[in-house]
Amino acid sequence: MSTLEQIEAKIDRLPRKLQKQVVERLNARLWPSGFAPEVERVWSDTVKRRLKEIDSGKVQGVPAAQVFARARRLLARQ
């Protein structure tokens, strides 16, 4: 298992609130000046909607490891 996969696995085991904090901190490091306010608002609205859909059972989440594996396969084709 690669270091990245180990990090992803640890994040997957965190409670959702802590996962959100990890994402927020990484975003702050990667984009210190932030996004345009409109982008922030739309992104926030989308995240809130998606979390409600998952919490209500309307949709089922996909494990992060599966998502990242698919992304790696797609990127490898380029």
Gaussian input, Z-matrix of N, CA and C with variables (Angstrom, degrees):
# hf/3-21g

backbone

0 1
 N
 C     1     B1
 C     2     B2     1     A1
 N     3     B3     2     A2     1     D1
 C     4     B4     3     A3     2     D2
 C     5     B5     4     A4     3     D3
 N     6     B6     5     A5     4     D4
 C     7     B7     6     A6     5     D5
 C     8     B8     7     A7     6     D6
 N     9     B9     8     A8     7     D7
 C    10    B10     9     A9     8     D8
 C    11    B11    10    A10     9     D9
 N    12    B12    11    A11    10    D10
 C    13    B13    12    A12    11    D11
 C    14    B14    13    A13    12    D12
 N    15    B15    14    A14    13    D13
 C    16    B16    15    A15    14    D14
 C    17    B17    16    A16    15    D15
 N    18    B18    17    A17    16    D16
 C    19    B19    18    A18    17    D17
 C    20    B20    19    A19    18    D18
 N    21    B21    20    A20    19    D19
 C    22    B22    21    A21    20    D20
 C    23    B23    22    A22    21    D21
 N    24    B24    23    A23    22    D22
 C    25    B25    24    A24    23    D23
 C    26    B26    25    A25    24    D24
 N    27    B27    26    A26    25    D25
 C    28    B28    27    A27    26    D26
 C    29    B29    28    A28    27    D27
 N    30    B30    29    A29    28    D28
 C    31    B31    30    A30    29    D29
 C    32    B32    31    A31    30    D30
 N    33    B33    32    A32    31    D31
 C    34    B34    33    A33    32    D32
 C    35    B35    34    A34    33    D33
 N    36    B36    35    A35    34    D34
 C    37    B37    36    A36    35    D35
 C    38    B38    37    A37    36    D36
 N    39    B39    38    A38    37    D37
 C    40    B40    39    A39    38    D38
 C    41    B41    40    A40    39    D39
 N    42    B42    41    A41    40    D40
 C    43    B43    42    A42    41    D41
 C    44    B44    43    A43    42    D42
 N    45    B45    44    A44    43    D43
 C    46    B46    45    A45    44    D44
 C    47    B47    46    A46    45    D45
 N    48    B48    47    A47    46    D46
 C    49    B49    48    A48    47    D47
 C    50    B50    49    A49    48    D48
 N    51    B51    50    A50    49    D49
 C    52    B52    51    A51    50    D50
 C    53    B53    52    A52    51    D51
 N    54    B54    53    A53    52    D52
 C    55    B55    54    A54    53    D53
 C    56    B56    55    A55    54    D54
 N    57    B57    56    A56    55    D55
 C    58    B58    57    A57    56    D56
 C    59    B59    58    A58    57    D57
 N    60    B60    59    A59    58    D58
 C    61    B61    60    A60    59    D59
 C    62    B62    61    A61    60    D60
 N    63    B63    62    A62    61    D61
 C    64    B64    63    A63    62    D62
 C    65    B65    64    A64    63    D63
 N    66    B66    65    A65    64    D64
 C    67    B67    66    A66    65    D65
 C    68    B68    67    A67    66    D66
 N    69    B69    68    A68    67    D67
 C    70    B70    69    A69    68    D68
 C    71    B71    70    A70    69    D69
 N    72    B72    71    A71    70    D70
 C    73    B73    72    A72    71    D71
 C    74    B74    73    A73    72    D72
 N    75    B75    74    A74    73    D73
 C    76    B76    75    A75    74    D74
 C    77    B77    76    A76    75    D75
 N    78    B78    77    A77    76    D76
 C    79    B79    78    A78    77    D77
 C    80    B80    79    A79    78    D78
 N    81    B81    80    A80    79    D79
 C    82    B82    81    A81    80    D80
 C    83    B83    82    A82    81    D81
 N    84    B84    83    A83    82    D82
 C    85    B85    84    A84    83    D83
 C    86    B86    85    A85    84    D84
 N    87    B87    86    A86    85    D85
 C    88    B88    87    A87    86    D86
 C    89    B89    88    A88    87    D87
 N    90    B90    89    A89    88    D88
 C    91    B91    90    A90    89    D89
 C    92    B92    91    A91    90    D90
 N    93    B93    92    A92    91    D91
 C    94    B94    93    A93    92    D92
 C    95    B95    94    A94    93    D93
 N    96    B96    95    A95    94    D94
 C    97    B97    96    A96    95    D95
 C    98    B98    97    A97    96    D96
 N    99    B99    98    A98    97    D97
 C   100   B100    99    A99    98    D98
 C   101   B101   100   A100    99    D99
 N   102   B102   101   A101   100   D100
 C   103   B103   102   A102   101   D101
 C   104   B104   103   A103   102   D102
 N   105   B105   104   A104   103   D103
 C   106   B106   105   A105   104   D104
 C   107   B107   106   A106   105   D105
 N   108   B108   107   A107   106   D106
 C   109   B109   108   A108   107   D107
 C   110   B110   109   A109   108   D108
 N   111   B111   110   A110   109   D109
 C   112   B112   111   A111   110   D110
 C   113   B113   112   A112   111   D111
 N   114   B114   113   A113   112   D112
 C   115   B115   114   A114   113   D113
 C   116   B116   115   A115   114   D114
 N   117   B117   116   A116   115   D115
 C   118   B118   117   A117   116   D116
 C   119   B119   118   A118   117   D117
 N   120   B120   119   A119   118   D118
 C   121   B121   120   A120   119   D119
 C   122   B122   121   A121   120   D120
 N   123   B123   122   A122   121   D121
 C   124   B124   123   A123   122   D122
 C   125   B125   124   A124   123   D123
 N   126   B126   125   A125   124   D124
 C   127   B127   126   A126   125   D125
 C   128   B128   127   A127   126   D126
 N   129   B129   128   A128   127   D127
 C   130   B130   129   A129   128   D128
 C   131   B131   130   A130   129   D129
 N   132   B132   131   A131   130   D130
 C   133   B133   132   A132   131   D131
 C   134   B134   133   A133   132   D132
 N   135   B135   134   A134   133   D133
 C   136   B136   135   A135   134   D134
 C   137   B137   136   A136   135   D135
 N   138   B138   137   A137   136   D136
 C   139   B139   138   A138   137   D137
 C   140   B140   139   A139   138   D138
 N   141   B141   140   A140   139   D139
 C   142   B142   141   A141   140   D140
 C   143   B143   142   A142   141   D141
 N   144   B144   143   A143   142   D142
 C   145   B145   144   A144   143   D143
 C   146   B146   145   A145   144   D144
 N   147   B147   146   A146   145   D145
 C   148   B148   147   A147   146   D146
 C   149   B149   148   A148   147   D147
 N   150   B150   149   A149   148   D148
 C   151   B151   150   A150   149   D149
 C   152   B152   151   A151   150   D150
 N   153   B153   152   A152   151   D151
 C   154   B154   153   A153   152   D152
 C   155   B155   154   A154   153   D153
 N   156   B156   155   A155   154   D154
 C   157   B157   156   A156   155   D155
 C   158   B158   157   A157   156   D156
 N   159   B159   158   A158   157   D157
 C   160   B160   159   A159   158   D158
 C   161   B161   160   A160   159   D159
 N   162   B162   161   A161   160   D160
 C   163   B163   162   A162   161   D161
 C   164   B164   163   A163   162   D162
 N   165   B165   164   A164   163   D163
 C   166   B166   165   A165   164   D164
 C   167   B167   166   A166   165   D165
 N   168   B168   167   A167   166   D166
 C   169   B169   168   A168   167   D167
 C   170   B170   169   A169   168   D168
 N   171   B171   170   A170   169   D169
 C   172   B172   171   A171   170   D170
 C   173   B173   172   A172   171   D171
 N   174   B174   173   A173   172   D172
 C   175   B175   174   A174   173   D173
 C   176   B176   175   A175   174   D174
 N   177   B177   176   A176   175   D175
 C   178   B178   177   A177   176   D176
 C   179   B179   178   A178   177   D177
 N   180   B180   179   A179   178   D178
 C   181   B181   180   A180   179   D179
 C   182   B182   181   A181   180   D180
 N   183   B183   182   A182   181   D181
 C   184   B184   183   A183   182   D182
 C   185   B185   184   A184   183   D183
 N   186   B186   185   A185   184   D184
 C   187   B187   186   A186   185   D185
 C   188   B188   187   A187   186   D186
 N   189   B189   188   A188   187   D187
 C   190   B190   189   A189   188   D188
 C   191   B191   190   A190   189   D189
 N   192   B192   191   A191   190   D190
 C   193   B193   192   A192   191   D191
 C   194   B194   193   A193   192   D192
 N   195   B195   194   A194   193   D193
 C   196   B196   195   A195   194   D194
 C   197   B197   196   A196   195   D195
 N   198   B198   197   A197   196   D196
 C   199   B199   198   A198   197   D197
 C   200   B200   199   A199   198   D198
 N   201   B201   200   A200   199   D199
 C   202   B202   201   A201   200   D200
 C   203   B203   202   A202   201   D201
 N   204   B204   203   A203   202   D202
 C   205   B205   204   A204   203   D203
 C   206   B206   205   A205   204   D204
 N   207   B207   206   A206   205   D205
 C   208   B208   207   A207   206   D206
 C   209   B209   208   A208   207   D207
 N   210   B210   209   A209   208   D208
 C   211   B211   210   A210   209   D209
 C   212   B212   211   A211   210   D210
 N   213   B213   212   A212   211   D211
 C   214   B214   213   A213   212   D212
 C   215   B215   214   A214   213   D213
 N   216   B216   215   A215   214   D214
 C   217   B217   216   A216   215   D215
 C   218   B218   217   A217   216   D216
 N   219   B219   218   A218   217   D217
 C   220   B220   219   A219   218   D218
 C   221   B221   220   A220   219   D219
 N   222   B222   221   A221   220   D220
 C   223   B223   222   A222   221   D221
 C   224   B224   223   A223   222   D222
 N   225   B225   224   A224   223   D223
 C   226   B226   225   A225   224   D224
 C   227   B227   226   A226   225   D225
 N   228   B228   227   A227   226   D226
 C   229   B229   228   A228   227   D227
 C   230   B230   229   A229   228   D228
 N   231   B231   230   A230   229   D229
 C   232   B232   231   A231   230   D230
 C   233   B233   232   A232   231   D231

   B1=1.4575
   B2=1.5308
   B3=1.3240
   B4=1.4626
   B5=1.5228
   B6=1.3272
   B7=1.4590
   B8=1.5229
   B9=1.3221
   B10=1.4600
   B11=1.5237
   B12=1.3108
   B13=1.4678
   B14=1.5229
   B15=1.3309
   B16=1.4621
   B17=1.5299
   B18=1.3233
   B19=1.4676
   B20=1.5246
   B21=1.3301
   B22=1.4682
   B23=1.5267
   B24=1.3154
   B25=1.4702
   B26=1.5305
   B27=1.3228
   B28=1.4694
   B29=1.5224
   B30=1.3179
   B31=1.4627
   B32=1.5232
   B33=1.3260
   B34=1.4689
   B35=1.5280
   B36=1.3313
   B37=1.4679
   B38=1.5302
   B39=1.3159
   B40=1.4663
   B41=1.5230
   B42=1.3280
   B43=1.4629
   B44=1.5303
   B45=1.3128
   B46=1.4632
   B47=1.5371
   B48=1.3264
   B49=1.4636
   B50=1.5336
   B51=1.3256
   B52=1.4591
   B53=1.5246
   B54=1.3363
   B55=1.4621
   B56=1.5311
   B57=1.3267
   B58=1.4644
   B59=1.5252
   B60=1.3234
   B61=1.4591
   B62=1.5329
   B63=1.3334
   B64=1.4694
   B65=1.5238
   B66=1.3328
   B67=1.4683
   B68=1.5321
   B69=1.3240
   B70=1.4645
   B71=1.5264
   B72=1.3141
   B73=1.4693
   B74=1.5268
   B75=1.3360
   B76=1.4667
   B77=1.5275
   B78=1.3250
   B79=1.4655
   B80=1.5169
   B81=1.3243
   B82=1.4680
   B83=1.5239
   B84=1.3227
   B85=1.4690
   B86=1.5247
   B87=1.3286
   B88=1.4622
   B89=1.5207
   B90=1.3212
   B91=1.4619
   B92=1.5268
   B93=1.3467
   B94=1.4696
   B95=1.5286
   B96=1.3196
   B97=1.4644
   B98=1.5241
   B99=1.3266
   B100=1.4540
   B101=1.5209
   B102=1.3027
   B103=1.4548
   B104=1.5193
   B105=1.2959
   B106=1.4571
   B107=1.5289
   B108=1.3363
   B109=1.4663
   B110=1.5302
   B111=1.3170
   B112=1.4656
   B113=1.5293
   B114=1.3284
   B115=1.4629
   B116=1.5249
   B117=1.3230
   B118=1.4669
   B119=1.5324
   B120=1.3341
   B121=1.4560
   B122=1.5260
   B123=1.3313
   B124=1.4685
   B125=1.5280
   B126=1.3164
   B127=1.4649
   B128=1.5289
   B129=1.3224
   B130=1.4555
   B131=1.5241
   B132=1.3250
   B133=1.4705
   B134=1.5267
   B135=1.3284
   B136=1.4668
   B137=1.5243
   B138=1.3135
   B139=1.4654
   B140=1.5248
   B141=1.3317
   B142=1.4682
   B143=1.5341
   B144=1.3235
   B145=1.4639
   B146=1.5226
   B147=1.3448
   B148=1.4663
   B149=1.5321
   B150=1.3301
   B151=1.4640
   B152=1.5210
   B153=1.3318
   B154=1.4676
   B155=1.5249
   B156=1.3384
   B157=1.4693
   B158=1.5237
   B159=1.3225
   B160=1.4666
   B161=1.5231
   B162=1.3290
   B163=1.4609
   B164=1.5195
   B165=1.3234
   B166=1.4683
   B167=1.5225
   B168=1.3274
   B169=1.4604
   B170=1.5162
   B171=1.3301
   B172=1.4705
   B173=1.5261
   B174=1.3233
   B175=1.4644
   B176=1.5268
   B177=1.3078
   B178=1.4553
   B179=1.5212
   B180=1.3176
   B181=1.4562
   B182=1.5194
   B183=1.3120
   B184=1.4588
   B185=1.5234
   B186=1.3313
   B187=1.4534
   B188=1.5323
   B189=1.3286
   B190=1.4573
   B191=1.5262
   B192=1.3183
   B193=1.4711
   B194=1.5295
   B195=1.3224
   B196=1.4640
   B197=1.5314
   B198=1.3089
   B199=1.4628
   B200=1.5232
   B201=1.3457
   B202=1.4617
   B203=1.5258
   B204=1.3346
   B205=1.4700
   B206=1.5242
   B207=1.3190
   B208=1.4645
   B209=1.5294
   B210=1.3298
   B211=1.4626
   B212=1.5286
   B213=1.3361
   B214=1.4698
   B215=1.5233
   B216=1.3324
   B217=1.4785
   B218=1.5240
   B219=1.3307
   B220=1.4754
   B221=1.5275
   B222=1.3146
   B223=1.4593
   B224=1.5196
   B225=1.3180
   B226=1.4629
   B227=1.5249
   B228=1.3237
   B229=1.4754
   B230=1.5223
   B231=1.3089
   B232=1.4712
   B233=1.4992
   A1=107.65
   A2=116.15
   A3=120.75
   A4=110.39
   A5=115.32
   A6=120.52
   A7=110.41
   A8=117.70
   A9=120.96
   A10=110.71
   A11=116.75
   A12=120.02
   A13=111.37
   A14=117.31
   A15=121.04
   A16=110.52
   A17=115.88
   A18=120.32
   A19=110.03
   A20=116.51
   A21=120.65
   A22=110.59
   A23=117.38
   A24=121.30
   A25=109.92
   A26=117.03
   A27=119.85
   A28=110.70
   A29=116.68
   A30=119.88
   A31=110.36
   A32=117.37
   A33=121.55
   A34=111.89
   A35=117.16
   A36=121.01
   A37=112.66
   A38=117.61
   A39=120.72
   A40=110.88
   A41=116.62
   A42=118.70
   A43=109.86
   A44=116.12
   A45=121.76
   A46=112.34
   A47=116.90
   A48=120.48
   A49=110.81
   A50=117.31
   A51=120.42
   A52=111.71
   A53=117.23
   A54=120.11
   A55=109.48
   A56=115.79
   A57=120.87
   A58=110.48
   A59=117.04
   A60=120.58
   A61=111.49
   A62=116.45
   A63=120.37
   A64=109.93
   A65=115.96
   A66=121.04
   A67=110.40
   A68=116.43
   A69=119.98
   A70=111.30
   A71=117.50
   A72=120.54
   A73=111.62
   A74=116.39
   A75=118.96
   A76=110.88
   A77=116.47
   A78=119.73
   A79=111.12
   A80=116.98
   A81=120.51
   A82=110.98
   A83=117.19
   A84=120.13
   A85=111.96
   A86=115.71
   A87=119.65
   A88=112.64
   A89=116.05
   A90=121.41
   A91=109.19
   A92=117.02
   A93=119.99
   A94=114.17
   A95=117.69
   A96=119.06
   A97=111.74
   A98=116.61
   A99=120.84
   A100=112.66
   A101=114.33
   A102=121.66
   A103=109.38
   A104=116.42
   A105=121.01
   A106=107.97
   A107=117.80
   A108=120.26
   A109=113.91
   A110=117.57
   A111=120.04
   A112=110.76
   A113=116.73
   A114=120.68
   A115=109.55
   A116=116.75
   A117=121.43
   A118=110.88
   A119=116.96
   A120=120.89
   A121=111.17
   A122=116.04
   A123=120.20
   A124=109.99
   A125=116.78
   A126=120.88
   A127=109.76
   A128=117.41
   A129=121.45
   A130=111.33
   A131=116.29
   A132=120.76
   A133=111.19
   A134=116.23
   A135=121.20
   A136=110.68
   A137=116.27
   A138=120.44
   A139=110.34
   A140=117.15
   A141=120.70
   A142=111.02
   A143=116.48
   A144=120.55
   A145=110.87
   A146=115.76
   A147=119.58
   A148=111.51
   A149=117.10
   A150=119.76
   A151=111.17
   A152=116.74
   A153=120.09
   A154=110.42
   A155=116.86
   A156=120.73
   A157=110.80
   A158=116.40
   A159=119.97
   A160=110.19
   A161=117.08
   A162=121.08
   A163=112.49
   A164=117.40
   A165=121.10
   A166=112.41
   A167=116.76
   A168=120.31
   A169=113.10
   A170=116.96
   A171=120.74
   A172=110.70
   A173=116.29
   A174=121.17
   A175=108.22
   A176=115.46
   A177=120.65
   A178=108.53
   A179=116.07
   A180=120.59
   A181=111.58
   A182=114.97
   A183=122.16
   A184=106.70
   A185=118.77
   A186=120.29
   A187=111.53
   A188=115.49
   A189=120.98
   A190=111.43
   A191=117.48
   A192=120.15
   A193=110.52
   A194=116.61
   A195=120.80
   A196=110.66
   A197=116.64
   A198=121.22
   A199=110.26
   A200=116.29
   A201=119.64
   A202=111.77
   A203=116.42
   A204=119.90
   A205=110.22
   A206=116.65
   A207=120.26
   A208=110.49
   A209=116.70
   A210=120.27
   A211=110.60
   A212=116.40
   A213=119.25
   A214=111.20
   A215=116.64
   A216=119.90
   A217=110.46
   A218=116.48
   A219=120.06
   A220=111.28
   A221=116.79
   A222=120.18
   A223=112.06
   A224=117.14
   A225=121.07
   A226=111.61
   A227=117.22
   A228=121.05
   A229=112.16
   A230=117.12
   A231=120.21
   A232=112.46
   D1=130.35
   D2=-179.89
   D3=-73.73
   D4=164.73
   D5=177.48
   D6=-59.05
   D7=-42.10
   D8=179.04
   D9=-61.04
   D10=-43.19
   D11=178.64
   D12=-64.89
   D13=-35.07
   D14=177.36
   D15=-65.97
   D16=-42.14
   D17=177.97
   D18=-63.37
   D19=-46.04
   D20=179.20
   D21=-59.45
   D22=-42.52
   D23=-178.93
   D24=-63.80
   D25=-40.34
   D26=178.58
   D27=-65.80
   D28=-41.61
   D29=178.65
   D30=-63.93
   D31=-39.84
   D32=179.03
   D33=-58.57
   D34=-30.28
   D35=-177.79
   D36=-84.49
   D37=-9.15
   D38=179.47
   D39=-75.79
   D40=151.91
   D41=170.95
   D42=-61.52
   D43=153.15
   D44=-176.03
   D45=-53.83
   D46=-39.69
   D47=-179.09
   D48=-61.05
   D49=-42.07
   D50=178.13
   D51=-70.76
   D52=-35.48
   D53=176.32
   D54=-59.53
   D55=-42.61
   D56=178.98
   D57=-61.24
   D58=-41.17
   D59=179.43
   D60=-64.75
   D61=-38.30
   D62=176.92
   D63=-60.69
   D64=-47.18
   D65=-179.99
   D66=-60.91
   D67=-44.90
   D68=-179.18
   D69=-61.84
   D70=-42.02
   D71=179.80
   D72=-67.51
   D73=-41.35
   D74=177.80
   D75=-63.85
   D76=-43.04
   D77=177.63
   D78=-60.42
   D79=-41.24
   D80=179.84
   D81=-63.78
   D82=-34.92
   D83=178.25
   D84=-74.42
   D85=-39.70
   D86=-177.10
   D87=-76.78
   D88=-35.07
   D89=-178.87
   D90=-129.54
   D91=72.01
   D92=-174.00
   D93=-59.92
   D94=-27.46
   D95=179.43
   D96=-83.92
   D97=-5.28
   D98=178.13
   D99=78.03
   D100=-179.62
   D101=178.83
   D102=-99.90
   D103=166.98
   D104=174.60
   D105=-60.18
   D106=143.56
   D107=-177.84
   D108=-52.88
   D109=-38.51
   D110=179.67
   D111=-64.92
   D112=-39.74
   D113=178.07
   D114=-64.38
   D115=-44.08
   D116=178.33
   D117=-58.58
   D118=-44.52
   D119=-177.95
   D120=-64.42
   D121=-47.08
   D122=-179.20
   D123=-63.68
   D124=-43.53
   D125=-179.84
   D126=-62.76
   D127=-45.10
   D128=179.58
   D129=-60.91
   D130=-44.90
   D131=178.57
   D132=-60.86
   D133=-41.57
   D134=-179.34
   D135=-65.35
   D136=-44.95
   D137=-179.80
   D138=-62.09
   D139=-45.42
   D140=179.44
   D141=-60.88
   D142=-43.41
   D143=179.64
   D144=-62.81
   D145=-45.78
   D146=-178.02
   D147=-64.79
   D148=-39.72
   D149=178.10
   D150=-63.54
   D151=-40.14
   D152=177.13
   D153=-62.12
   D154=-40.97
   D155=179.53
   D156=-63.58
   D157=-40.86
   D158=179.07
   D159=-68.95
   D160=-47.55
   D161=-178.76
   D162=-61.28
   D163=-34.98
   D164=-178.97
   D165=-79.66
   D166=-13.38
   D167=-177.44
   D168=87.59
   D169=1.47
   D170=179.66
   D171=-60.53
   D172=-39.22
   D173=175.76
   D174=-129.52
   D175=158.39
   D176=178.96
   D177=-110.49
   D178=133.95
   D179=179.06
   D180=-69.68
   D181=159.98
   D182=176.07
   D183=-110.20
   D184=129.85
   D185=-179.84
   D186=-55.11
   D187=139.30
   D188=-177.02
   D189=-56.04
   D190=-40.07
   D191=-179.02
   D192=-59.36
   D193=-38.13
   D194=178.69
   D195=-68.44
   D196=-41.89
   D197=179.42
   D198=-63.46
   D199=-46.87
   D200=-178.46
   D201=-65.42
   D202=-37.57
   D203=177.88
   D204=-62.49
   D205=-43.00
   D206=178.56
   D207=-64.34
   D208=-42.45
   D209=179.31
   D210=-61.48
   D211=-41.59
   D212=178.43
   D213=-62.25
   D214=-41.90
   D215=179.29
   D216=-62.80
   D217=-43.97
   D218=-179.73
   D219=-65.11
   D220=-41.56
   D221=179.73
   D222=-68.59
   D223=-31.56
   D224=179.71
   D225=-67.07
   D226=-24.19
   D227=179.85
   D228=-74.71
   D229=-18.42
   D230=-175.09
   D231=-76.72

